Amino acid sequence: MAPPPIKFGILGCAEIARKVSRAIILSPNSTLYAVASRSIEKAIKFAKENGFPESVKAYGSYDAVLDDPEVDVVYLPLPTSMHAEWAVRAARAKKHLLLEKPVALNVEELDLILEECESNGVQIMDGTMWMHHPRTAKIKEFLSDPSLFGQLKFVHSCFTFKAKDDFLVDNIRVKPELDSLGALGDTGWYCIRSILWAADFELPKSVLAMPTTIFNSAGVIVACTASLQWQDGKEATFHCSFLANLTTDLTAIGTNGNLYFNDFVLPFEENRASFYTAEKSEVFELQRGFGPKPNEHLVMTELPQETLMVNEFSRLVSCIKFDGAKPEKIWPILSRKTQLVLDAVKVSIDRGHQIVEVAIS
């Protein structure tokens, strides 16, 4: 007999919580149990507007979710400046933690969160959804094949979207007291994670932010570009922005092949996603073209990637709750490595775009 579904409580009514709450409802091994806001009226309104089942409890405080013994997991989409406080409080309440990215303002804050999660025996995972799409595993097979892809030499990642005027003034991601990392913490998190993923999560030796960083009037980053360098000569670049047309591109270049896909953050379609590979490319005689042309690979999925993320997280929590398993350590490790690189890019920007060594501690 299958174990009972894992019960989720949501802290906050952020826009991303609409997407993840749907994923919780769609996941076969989880159930949406409660949602909280700082006012009961807002929590009830959020539940109604998103068509939550009538069984979902609405709370007028975050503490009420942490105090509810029925809640197994807390999904935390609060502003980044609030992560350290509420993630720590959730861990101390023995609630497993699905934490939106960026997970913290810096690695020092993240280490406090991870220490509490470890000491209280709770699972933590960040909300990088594309990591859970079956396409991601399929692409990794190509990148890991020395005969097809070879040795990784260069990666470029780009995630941009054209924010509306009210976003650039009022959204939490452009307010220094709420999300001081701005575009670097939001779209840049995805870029950095994708580069590290392509590099088998080997940390780069150093980073350099380009002097083209754009800030808003409050001093928050709204666009930036950076390069990463590894000891063995690998390189990568990324661009993140709130000011350019929607783009989610990832290109990886190896000694024998190349990988291309244009929707790495969010697939064009929920149930199908593709990527392109090219191997042994050469220029034709008399330079009349080159080939072979990239091959398209199609990957189907019955559940969207955010539901697969919730499903995997619930599986891990279920193993801990019902089988006495220990929390899976790979997810906090990946979060921390991403945060380390993000921190180094931020330091490079703050130091006038100087080269900064990436901390390996």
RODOBA-317597 format. One record per residue (C-alpha): x, y, z. Coordinates in steps of 0.02 Angstrom, whole numbers, padded with zeros to 5 digits, always signed. Example, Ala and Ser with C-alpha at 12.3 -4.5 7.8 and 13.67 -1.06 7.14 Angstrom:
2
+00615-00225+00390/+00684-00053+00357/
! end
This chain:
361
+00000+00000+00000/+00065+00172-00046/+00101+00290+00100/-00018+00436+00127/+00019+00596+00030/+00138+00725+00101/+00048+00880+00166/+00111+01050+00106/+00088+01218+00188/+00129+01376+00089/+00202+01530+00173/+00150+01682+00073/+00044+01719-00079/+00179+01763-00206/+00143+01742-00391/+00258+01591-00403/+00154+01509-00266/+00009+01498-00390/+00116+01388-00503/+00186+01279-00363/+00017+01258-00278/-00050+01188-00442/+00100+01071-00447/+00064+01011-00270/-00117+00974-00317/-00064+00881-00476/+00071+00778-00390/+00006+00604-00346/+00104+00592-00182/+00067+00763-00108/-00081+00865-00052/-00105+01051-00025/-00152+01066+00158/-00134+01250+00206/-00090+01423+00141/-00041+01572+00249/-00025+01758+00227/-00001+01900+00349/-00190+01924+00347/-00324+01791+00345/-00420+01891+00214/-00275+01883+00091/-00250+01696+00121/-00435+01661+00091/-00435+01770-00066/-00280+01682-00133/-00357+01510-00104/-00520+01560-00189/-00439+01643-00339/-00333+01490-00372/-00472+01363-00352/-00399+01273-00201/-00501+01128-00132/-00615+01179+00011/-00513+01067+00126/-00362+01184+00114/-00342+01283+00275/-00313+01471+00265/-00208+01550+00401/-00180+01732+00444/+00000+01708+00501/+00152+01609+00447/+00174+01543+00624/+00006+01457+00614/+00072+01343+00475/+00229+01303+00574/+00125+01264+00728/+00008+01147+00634/+00064+00967+00671/-00018+00903+00512/+00098+01002+00398/+00245+00899+00334/+00322+01023+00212/+00334+01211+00204/+00348+01290+00032/+00429+01459+00057/+00412+01587-00085/+00439+01741+00025/+00558+01882-00025/+00740+01829-00013/+00772+01947+00133/+00648+01843+00235/+00718+01671+00192/+00845+01655+00332/+00718+01694+00469/+00574+01587+00406/+00677+01442+00338/+00765+01426+00505/+00599+01435+00598/+00525+01303+00482/+00672+01186+00511/+00660+01207+00699/+00475+01163+00685/+00530+01001+00599/+00453+01053+00433/+00539+00996+00274/+00580+01144+00164/+00550+01180-00020/+00635+01348-00037/+00620+01469-00181/+00775+01534-00264/+00884+01628-00235/+00889+01529-00074/+00976+01668+00024/+01056+01838+00008/+01227+01758+00030/+01309+01593+00076/+01325+01644+00260/+01136+01653+00273/+01118+01491+00177/+01238+01402+00294/+01128+01451+00441/+00979+01375+00352/+01071+01217+00305/+01139+01195+00481/+00963+01202+00553/+00896+01082+00421/+01034+00957+00457/+01021+00967+00646/+00831+00946+00638/+00835+00805+00511/+00731+00893+00379/+00748+00888+00191/+00784+01048+00095/+00775+01077-00092/+00774+01237-00193/+00640+01274-00323/+00744+01258-00482/+00609+01168-00580/+00700+01127-00742/+00819+01013-00648/+00675+00888-00631/+00618+00882-00812/+00659+00714-00896/+00741+00813-01036/+00875+00867-00913/+00927+00688-00878/+00922+00647-01063/+01036+00792-01106/+01157+00740-00969/+01178+00573-01058/+01239+00667-01212/+01355+00782-01113/+01430+00632-01023/+01468+00534-01183/+01651+00564-01231/+01625+00501-01409/+01477+00617-01443/+01513+00773-01341/+01692+00753-01283/+01770+00870-01156/+01672+01025-01106/+01758+01184-01163/+01629+01325-01156/+01451+01361-01094/+01339+01510-01124/+01176+01536-01031/+01051+01677-01050/+00889+01712-00958/+00805+01879-00989/+00629+01949-00992/+00560+02121-01031/+00481+02180-00870/+00336+02301-00875/+00357+02475-00805/+00259+02437-00645/+00370+02284-00614/+00526+02391-00624/+00453+02508-00493/+00348+02401-00376/+00400+02218-00388/+00490+02144-00238/+00634+02092-00352/+00685+02273-00379/+00672+02331-00199/+00836+02329-00099/+00751+02291+00067/+00663+02137-00005/+00769+02061-00144/+00930+02158-00155/+01007+02034-00279/+00885+02089-00414/+00906+02008-00585/+01065+01920-00528/+00970+01826-00393/+00816+01795-00500/+00860+01754-00681/+01046+01744-00643/+01017+01599-00523/+00953+01493-00667/+01100+01540-00778/+01229+01497-00646/+01142+01333-00602/+01137+01282-00786/+01322+01318-00809/+01369+01219-00653/+01255+01077-00710/+01343+01070-00878/+01512+01069-00788/+01460+00924-00672/+01449+01051-00530/+01635+01081-00527/+01656+01256-00456/+01749+01382-00564/+01912+01457-00503/+01858+01637-00530/+01722+01750-00599/+01721+01920-00680/+01567+02030-00697/+01568+02139-00852/+01565+02329-00829/+01397+02337-00917/+01296+02300-00759/+01137+02405-00752/+01060+02461-00587/+00892+02540-00551/+00876+02703-00456/+00878+02607-00290/+01043+02522-00334/+00970+02350-00373/+01041+02251-00520/+00919+02241-00667/+01042+02171-00795/+01217+02098-00789/+01340+01989-00883/+01481+01885-00810/+01613+01758-00859/+01673+01605-00763/+01844+01524-00778/+01901+01351-00721/+02075+01292-00677/+02078+01172-00825/+02035+01306-00953/+01846+01286-00964/+01752+01449-00982/+01572+01507-00970/+01472+01666-00989/+01297+01715-00939/+01181+01862-00961/+01029+01897-00852/+00910+02042-00867/+00740+02117-00832/+00759+02232-00983/+00767+02120-01138/+00647+02008-01233/+00610+01838-01155/+00757+01722-01187/+00807+01560-01101/+00953+01492-01202/+01087+01368-01156/+01233+01317-01268/+01372+01197-01218/+01522+01167-01331/+01631+01013-01317/+01781+00947-01410/+01671+00831-01514/+01495+00901-01506/+01380+01044-01461/+01218+01059-01363/+01084+01190-01397/+00915+01224-01321/+00811+01382-01311/+00689+01348-01171/+00794+01276-01030/+00704+01370-00890/+00526+01343-00950/+00487+01225-01094/+00383+01296-01235/+00254+01160-01197/+00214+01071-01033/+00209+00894-01100/+00350+00896-01227/+00522+00975-01239/+00664+00963-01363/+00849+00996-01376/+00975+00996-01517/+01144+00913-01532/+01280+00919-01663/+01430+00804-01675/+01590+00809-01777/+01542+00970-01866/+01649+01018-02015/+01654+01151-02151/+01604+01087-02323/+01722+01094-02471/+01751+01271-02535/+01669+01334-02376/+01496+01317-02454/+01419+01279-02284/+01449+01165-02137/+01369+01016-02057/+01300+00898-02012/+01146+00996-01960/+01098+00983-01776/+00984+00838-01729/+00824+00873-01635/+00782+00760-01487/+00605+00759-01416/+00565+00713-01236/+00386+00686-01179/+00320+00699-01001/+00149+00668-00925/+00176+00793-00785/+00248+00970-00796/+00422+00998-00725/+00361+01089-00570/+00249+00941-00528/+00395+00822-00552/+00495+00931-00432/+00357+00920-00301/+00339+00734-00333/+00525+00702-00304/+00529+00811-00149/+00376+00722-00079/+00457+00554-00114/+00610+00604-00013/+00504+00669+00130/+00397+00512+00128/+00553+00403+00142/+00608+00504+00293/+00437+00506+00376/+00384+00326+00346/+00544+00228+00314/+00668+00312+00430/+00780+00372+00287/+00902+00516+00305/+00882+00679+00207/+00959+00675+00033/+01116+00784+00039/+01140+00819-00147/+01007+00955-00155/+01079+01069-00020/+01252+01042-00097/+01190+01103-00267/+01104+01253-00188/+01261+01301-00096/+01372+01288-00249/+01253+01397-00347/+01250+01524-00206/+01441+01527-00196/+01457+01575-00379/+01316+01702-00366/+01403+01780-00216/+01566+01792-00312/+01481+01881-00457/+01401+02003-00337/+01569+02038-00256/+01646+02067-00428/+01510+02195-00465/+01530+02279-00296/+01720+02292-00321/+01703+02383-00486/+01700+02227-00595/+01861+02147-00536/+01908+01964-00549/+01852+01872-00392/+01905+01699-00334/+01762+01580-00295/+01762+01520-00115/+01780+01331-00104/+01741+01316+00082/
! end
